[in-house]
Amino acid sequence: MIKKLYFFVFAFTLLLQSLSAQENFKLMFYNVLNFPLEDAVPGRLQYLELILDDYRPDLFMVCELNNESGANTILNSLQFLNSNYQSAVFELNTSDDNISDQNDLQNLIYYDSSKFTLESQEIITTIFRDFNHYRLKLNTINANTNPIFVDVFVCHLKASSGTENQASRLEMVQDFITYLETLPSDSNVVLAGDFNVYTQSEPAFQELIDADNNNAIDFVDPANRIGSWHNNSNYVDVMTQSTRTQTGLGGSIGGFDDRFDFIMTSSNMTTNPELSFIPNSYQVYGNNANPFCYNQEINSSDCDGSHFSFIIRDALYNFSDHLPVTLELQTNQSLSVAEFETKNAIQFIGSNIIDAQLKLALNAESTIKSLVIYNSLGQIVKTIIVENTLYINENTSQLANGIYYITSLELNRNPLKFIIAH
């Protein structure tokens, strides 16, 4: 009787845990101001490291990366905080540069690989700069049977005021909207970027929120602060630029008077229990919503407040002319832990995005004799013989860039996907 009662309590406890399961994800977007080529502030990486250490984003989205070296520098800083951080593959801007040379301004994401798996990445070309699309899968317990995906897009629209620049921003967004038609209409979509819009009435912004109801996917502002932001102190709480009035630091000056930076979500993410944004979690990091901060420098006493200290605001001041924006997502699913789900399971060591070495670990009770690698066409490109080892370190330098799958004929489960990017 006691054993039965114990089993019932144990089972009931598990049921309650499953019913109340909830995981949160912290997002941050940041215009990193021509990193790393902008060197007007010596050693400014230290300020970014302070910011990242304070917020610890699960998904960090950036624009204005200059080169792969800068991308790797930021990744190294993140991995010092948490070894699970990985990045997508760095890609140079491919869009037409007839307007101006934009090849020093790239987008990228960094993510906690214990919470997300990068499934794919694509480039959407426009007249000016790329939109970058990253498809992530949540590492939930039921990821194999009920996968939850989030399609993340990072962008940097044409800057400056005037009708011509507005028209360029609209054309870029229209290219993006056309691409969205290739996705299922119920996709969970996050759009983060430096929009450079001055008011909600701009055609580019109206296109995003789908004022005409023509789009397959429309967007909402999780901050719920749509309006005429430019030079309007009533919107100081969502302003992101400029952190400075002093010249000689790089970037724009003029003080705090514009809302250029955004994280928006598809409208279905307001109510989707599997993945939605947490109400009231949208915040401009470093912005104390102090009305006296309007047109001032972010590290001045006019921008004091209870949320962000002088130390944080001074780091933001020194690193970029923009402030980051943050948002939290939540799912009603539980995340998986780093353990094997079946007797003969295999697992990546580190990221599923690799260069020349594929590193795997086998379950301690594994009886696998060989592993097979397939390309995206289903063709076998490599066979790995497993001999008395639980760890695989296979040279993949001869394989072309692309998506691959690895499995064993002895496994009764879906193959693992990985990406080679030399």
C-alpha positions in Angstrom: 0.0 0.0 0.0 2.8 2.4 0.9 4.6 1.6 -2.4 1.4 2.3 -4.3 0.9 5.6 -2.5 4.5 6.6 -3.1 4.1 5.8 -6.8 0.9 7.8 -7.0 2.5 10.9 -5.4 5.5 10.6 -7.6 3.4 10.3 -10.7 1.2 13.2 -9.6 4.2 15.4 -9.0 5.5 14.7 -12.5 2.1 15.5 -13.9 2.0 18.9 -12.1 5.5 19.7 -13.3 4.5 18.9 -16.9 1.3 21.0 -16.6 3.2 24.0 -15.2 6.3 23.7 -17.4 7.5 27.0 -18.6 10.8 28.2 -20.0 11.8 31.7 -20.7 14.3 33.0 -23.3 16.0 36.4 -23.1 16.5 38.2 -26.5 18.7 41.2 -27.2 19.3 43.2 -30.4 22.2 45.6 -30.6 23.7 47.9 -33.3 27.3 47.4 -32.4 28.6 50.5 -34.3 31.0 49.3 -37.0 32.6 46.7 -34.8 35.6 46.3 -34.7 36.8 48.9 -37.1 35.4 51.9 -35.2 38.2 52.6 -32.7 37.6 56.1 -31.5 37.0 54.7 -28.0 40.0 52.6 -27.1 39.4 49.1 -25.9 35.6 49.4 -26.3 35.2 45.6 -26.3 35.4 45.7 -22.5 32.2 47.7 -22.4 30.3 45.2 -24.5 31.5 42.4 -22.3 30.2 44.3 -19.2 26.8 44.7 -21.0 26.6 41.0 -22.0 27.7 39.8 -18.6 24.9 41.9 -17.0 22.0 40.8 -19.3 23.2 37.3 -20.4 21.0 37.0 -23.5 20.0 33.5 -24.7 19.7 35.0 -28.2 22.0 38.0 -29.2 21.2 39.6 -32.5 23.5 42.3 -34.0 24.0 44.6 -36.9 27.0 46.7 -38.1 29.5 43.9 -37.8 32.5 44.7 -40.0 34.2 41.4 -40.5 34.5 37.8 -39.4 37.3 38.7 -37.0 34.9 40.9 -35.1 32.2 38.3 -35.2 34.6 35.8 -33.6 35.8 38.3 -31.1 32.2 38.7 -29.8 31.7 34.9 -29.8 34.9 34.5 -27.7 33.6 37.0 -25.2 30.3 35.3 -24.9 31.9 31.9 -24.5 33.9 33.2 -21.6 30.6 33.9 -19.9 28.9 30.6 -21.0 30.6 27.9 -23.1 27.3 27.0 -24.7 27.2 30.1 -26.8 27.5 29.5 -30.5 27.1 31.8 -33.6 25.5 31.4 -37.0 27.9 31.4 -40.0 29.2 34.9 -40.7 28.2 36.0 -44.2 29.2 39.2 -46.0 26.5 41.5 -47.3 25.4 40.3 -50.8 22.8 43.0 -51.7 23.4 45.5 -54.5 25.6 48.4 -53.4 24.7 50.9 -56.1 23.5 53.2 -53.4 26.7 52.9 -51.3 29.2 50.3 -50.3 27.6 48.3 -47.5 30.0 45.4 -47.4 31.4 46.4 -44.0 28.0 46.2 -42.3 26.8 42.7 -41.6 24.2 41.0 -39.4 24.6 37.9 -37.2 23.1 36.0 -34.3 24.6 34.3 -31.2 22.7 31.8 -29.3 22.8 29.5 -26.2 23.1 26.1 -27.9 21.7 24.4 -24.8 18.4 26.1 -25.5 18.4 26.4 -29.3 19.6 24.5 -32.3 20.4 26.4 -35.5 18.5 24.5 -38.3 19.3 26.7 -41.2 20.2 30.2 -42.4 19.4 32.2 -45.5 20.0 35.6 -47.1 17.3 37.8 -48.4 18.8 40.4 -50.8 17.4 43.9 -51.2 18.4 47.0 -53.0 20.7 48.0 -50.1 21.5 45.6 -47.3 20.7 41.9 -46.6 18.0 40.6 -44.3 19.5 37.5 -42.6 17.1 34.6 -41.8 18.1 32.1 -39.0 15.7 29.2 -38.3 16.1 28.0 -34.7 14.6 25.0 -33.0 13.9 25.0 -29.3 15.7 22.2 -27.5 12.6 20.9 -25.8 12.0 17.4 -24.4 9.5 16.7 -27.2 11.7 18.3 -29.9 11.6 15.1 -32.1 7.9 14.6 -32.0 6.6 18.2 -31.6 9.4 20.6 -32.7 9.0 24.3 -32.0 10.7 26.6 -34.4 11.3 30.3 -34.4 12.3 32.1 -37.6 14.6 35.0 -36.6 15.4 37.8 -39.0 18.0 40.6 -38.5 18.1 43.7 -40.6 19.5 47.2 -40.9 17.3 49.5 -43.1 18.5 52.6 -45.0 19.4 55.5 -42.7 18.6 59.2 -42.8 15.4 61.2 -43.3 13.8 62.4 -46.6 11.4 60.8 -49.1 14.1 59.0 -51.1 15.4 57.3 -48.0 11.9 56.4 -46.9 11.3 54.9 -50.3 14.5 52.8 -50.0 13.4 51.5 -46.6 10.0 50.6 -48.1 11.5 48.7 -51.0 13.8 46.8 -48.6 10.8 45.8 -46.5 8.8 44.8 -49.5 11.6 42.4 -50.5 11.4 40.9 -47.0 7.6 40.6 -47.1 7.8 38.8 -50.4 10.2 36.3 -48.8 7.9 35.7 -45.9 5.3 34.3 -48.3 7.5 31.2 -48.5 6.9 30.5 -44.8 3.8 28.9 -43.2 1.4 31.6 -42.1 1.5 30.3 -38.5 5.3 30.6 -38.3 6.8 32.1 -35.1 8.7 35.1 -36.5 11.0 37.5 -34.7 12.2 40.6 -36.6 15.1 42.6 -35.0 17.0 45.4 -36.5 17.9 49.1 -36.8 14.8 50.2 -38.8 15.9 53.9 -39.0 12.2 54.9 -39.1 11.1 58.2 -37.7 7.4 57.6 -37.2 4.9 54.8 -37.4 3.3 56.4 -40.5 6.4 55.7 -42.6 5.4 53.3 -45.4 8.1 50.7 -44.4 6.7 50.5 -40.9 3.1 50.4 -42.1 4.1 47.5 -44.4 5.4 45.6 -41.5 2.3 46.0 -39.3 0.3 45.2 -42.4 -2.1 48.1 -42.3 -3.8 46.9 -45.5 -4.1 43.2 -44.3 -2.3 41.9 -47.4 0.6 40.1 -45.9 0.9 36.4 -45.1 2.6 37.4 -41.8 2.2 40.7 -40.0 4.0 42.1 -37.0 3.2 43.6 -33.7 5.2 45.9 -31.5 5.6 44.1 -28.1 6.3 47.4 -26.5 2.9 48.6 -27.6 4.4 52.1 -28.2 3.5 52.8 -31.8 3.5 56.5 -32.6 5.5 59.5 -33.9 8.7 58.9 -32.1 11.1 61.4 -33.6 11.8 64.4 -31.4 8.9 63.5 -29.2 9.7 63.3 -25.5 6.5 61.4 -24.9 8.3 58.3 -26.3 11.5 58.7 -24.4 11.0 55.2 -22.8 11.5 53.5 -26.2 14.2 55.8 -27.6 17.4 54.1 -28.6 19.6 56.8 -30.3 21.7 58.7 -29.8 23.5 57.9 -26.6 25.9 60.9 -27.2 26.1 64.5 -27.8 29.9 64.6 -27.8 31.7 64.4 -31.2 34.7 62.3 -31.9 33.4 59.0 -30.6 32.1 57.6 -33.8 28.5 57.2 -34.9 25.7 59.7 -34.5 25.4 62.5 -32.0 22.5 64.7 -30.9 21.4 63.0 -27.7 18.4 60.8 -27.0 15.6 61.6 -29.4 14.9 58.7 -31.8 13.4 55.2 -31.7 15.4 53.3 -34.4 15.9 49.9 -32.9 13.2 47.2 -32.6 12.4 43.7 -31.8 9.0 42.8 -33.3 7.2 39.5 -33.5 4.6 37.9 -35.7 1.1 38.6 -34.4 0.5 35.0 -33.5 3.2 35.2 -30.8 0.9 37.3 -28.7 -1.2 34.2 -27.7 0.6 31.0 -28.9 1.2 28.9 -25.8 4.1 27.0 -27.4 6.0 30.3 -28.0 5.0 33.8 -27.2 6.5 37.0 -25.9 6.0 37.8 -22.2 3.8 40.9 -21.8 5.6 44.0 -20.5 9.0 42.3 -21.0 10.1 44.6 -23.9 12.7 47.1 -22.7 15.3 49.4 -24.1 18.4 48.3 -22.1 20.0 51.2 -20.4 16.9 53.5 -20.7 15.5 54.5 -17.4 12.4 56.1 -19.0 13.5 59.4 -17.4 11.8 62.3 -19.2 14.8 64.5 -18.4 17.0 62.2 -20.6 15.5 63.6 -23.8 18.2 65.0 -26.0 20.9 64.2 -23.3 23.8 61.7 -23.1 22.8 58.3 -21.7 25.5 58.4 -19.0 24.5 61.9 -17.7 22.6 62.4 -14.4 19.6 63.5 -16.5 19.2 59.8 -17.4 19.4 58.4 -13.9 16.9 55.9 -12.7 16.3 52.8 -10.7 16.7 50.2 -13.4 20.1 51.0 -15.0 23.1 52.2 -13.0 25.7 54.7 -14.1 28.2 51.9 -14.7 25.9 50.2 -17.2 24.9 53.5 -18.9 28.5 54.5 -19.1 29.4 51.2 -20.8 26.6 51.7 -23.3 27.8 55.3 -23.9 31.3 54.2 -24.7 30.5 51.2 -26.8 27.8 52.4 -29.3 25.7 55.3 -30.3 22.6 53.0 -30.0 21.1 51.3 -27.0 20.1 47.6 -27.2 16.5 46.4 -27.1 15.4 43.3 -25.2 12.5 41.0 -25.1 11.6 37.8 -23.3 9.9 34.8 -24.9 8.3 31.9 -23.1 7.2 28.3 -24.0 4.9 26.0 -22.2 7.3 23.1 -23.0 10.2 21.9 -20.9 13.7 22.1 -22.2 15.7 18.9 -22.5 18.7 18.3 -20.4 22.1 17.3 -21.8 21.5 13.5 -21.6 20.9 10.7 -24.0 17.3 9.8 -24.9 17.9 6.3 -26.1 20.3 3.5 -25.5 22.3 3.9 -28.7 22.0 7.8 -28.9 24.7 10.0 -30.4 25.3 13.6 -29.6 27.3 16.5 -30.8 30.1 17.8 -28.7 29.7 21.6 -29.1 27.9 23.2 -31.9 26.2 21.5 -34.9 27.9 24.0 -37.1 31.4 22.8 -37.8 34.4 23.5 -40.0 36.9 20.7 -40.4 36.2 18.4 -37.4 33.0 16.6 -36.5 33.0 15.8 -32.8 30.5 13.3 -31.4 29.9 11.4 -28.2 28.2 8.0 -27.9 26.2 6.7 -25.0 28.3 4.6 -22.6 26.2 1.6 -23.4 26.4 2.1 -27.2 26.8 -0.9 -29.5 27.1 1.1 -32.7 29.7 -0.3 -35.1 29.5 2.5 -37.8 28.0 5.9 -38.6 26.9 7.2 -41.9 26.9 10.8 -43.2 24.4 11.8 -45.9 24.2 15.0 -47.9 21.0 17.0 -48.4 20.2 14.8 -51.5 20.2 11.6 -49.4 23.5 10.4 -50.8 26.1 8.7 -48.5 29.2 10.8 -48.5 31.1 9.3 -45.6 31.1 6.2 -43.4 32.8 6.3 -40.0 33.9 3.0 -38.4 33.4 3.1 -34.6 36.0 1.0 -32.8 36.1 0.8 -29.0 35.5 4.5 -28.4 32.8 6.7 -27.1 34.1 9.8 -28.8 34.4 10.6 -32.5 36.6 13.2 -33.9 36.2 12.9 -37.7 38.0 15.1 -40.3 35.4 16.7 -42.6 37.6 19.2 -44.4 37.0 17.4 -47.7 33.2 17.9 -47.5 31.7 21.0 -49.2 29.8 23.6 -47.3 26.1 22.6 -46.7 23.7 20.7 -44.6 24.4 17.0 -43.7 22.9 14.3 -41.7 24.5 11.6 -39.6 23.0 8.4 -38.3 23.6 4.6 -37.9 21.6 1.7 -39.4 21.6 0.4 -35.9 19.7 3.4 -34.6 15.9 3.5 -34.6 15.7 7.3 -34.6 15.9 10.4 -36.8 19.3 11.4 -38.1 21.1 14.3 -36.5 21.5 17.4 -38.7 24.7 19.4 -38.9 26.1 22.3 -41.0 29.6 22.5 -42.5 30.9 26.0 -43.0 34.6 26.2 -43.9 
